Amino acid sequence: MTSPIHVLMTGDDLLEPASRILAPIGATIETMSGPIDRARMIATLSARRFDAILVRANPPLDAGVLDAAPHLAMISKMGAGVDSVDLAGATERDIPVMTAGDANADATAEMAIALILAIRRDVVRLDARLKAGIWDRGRYIATELRGQTLGIVGLGRIGRRVGEMARALGMRVVASGRPGATPSTASGFAILPLEKLLAESDIVSLHCPMDASNRGFFNRDAIARMKPGALLVNTARGGLLNEADVAEALVLGRLGGAALDTLAAEPPKPDNPLLTAPNTIITPHIAAETAATMERIAVMGAENVLSWFTRREILVDRLVNRPVLPRLKGVSIL
């Protein structure tokens, strides 16, 4: 590094921990707050030189946006999902795209288990009925998790954590990769083709990243392969679902319930059919929003930038677009 680096952060809530890491090397951080669309990203990146972007939320970073930042040398996500980043475009421009690794895995896995318990044991509905003056004891019989089959789609860091927690609760855990992928058997979970997993699972929990290949894959056809009355949990990306098909299945009773932390459009539009679908719990994309996780993702995201600009080092476990490695000069891979 021969001169101070200029960093754009698409958010302002994690400025303090990021500054703690980057201020000692003289880095300047400019933050963006409020809604961020493509036009605003292009205008901001065109206004001055930026060497790195610290990504909060999911601002659009397509090829046109990247072209507005000719000096950009790193994109570091303060989190895990990079579906708003044009990975091929970043690779073509020699830009490594990094994440915060497993910083949010525990918090997200905890939330998935919380949603599984809440939807399986009707926690939200029973609470509402009690407060409406309806006392269901003696009339309501629940289903416990022990002995049920949990199907995990996407066996990355978060999926593995969820599987471990579910197994501790006495569940049988089976797993599948994202559509078209086969996960490692090293997890110790039974690995099944997606179609077989859907057919055997009492609860299906989604934990795969999203891209053009699997957007909307959880649709009417996928639901038709599931057990009648099975439950759906999604703490991954809302765009994995065909929301109209899921809402229809809930109304018809084909799905027994859904617990969702993410939606395709956030915040949702008032006419989103999931908002009025029965047996549905929806939370506002907060699975990873714990104090400890926010600190970790800020520090790890900033450390990616620090390591690259001071030592040309990349932690390969955090690198998303690995085809970029042969294009980088003088890089140390850790």
RABEL-V322151 format. One record per helix or strand. SS is the DSSP state (a for helix, b for strand). FROM is the first residue (numbers start at 1). TO is the last residue. If there is no record, write none. Layout:
# RABEL-V322151
<<SS:FROM:TO> <SS:FROM:TO>>
This chain:
# RABEL-V322151
<<b:6:9> <a:15:25> <b:28:31> <a:38:47> <b:52:55> <b:61:61> <a:63:67> <b:74:77> <b:85:85> <a:87:92> <b:96:98> <a:105:120> <a:123:131> <b:149:153> <a:157:168> <b:172:176> <a:185:187> <b:190:191> <a:194:200> <b:203:206> <b:218:218> <a:220:224> <b:230:234> <a:238:240> <b:241:241> <a:243:252> <b:255:260> <a:273:276> <b:280:282> <a:291:311> <b:313:314> <a:316:318> <b:319:319> <a:322:327> <b:332:333>>
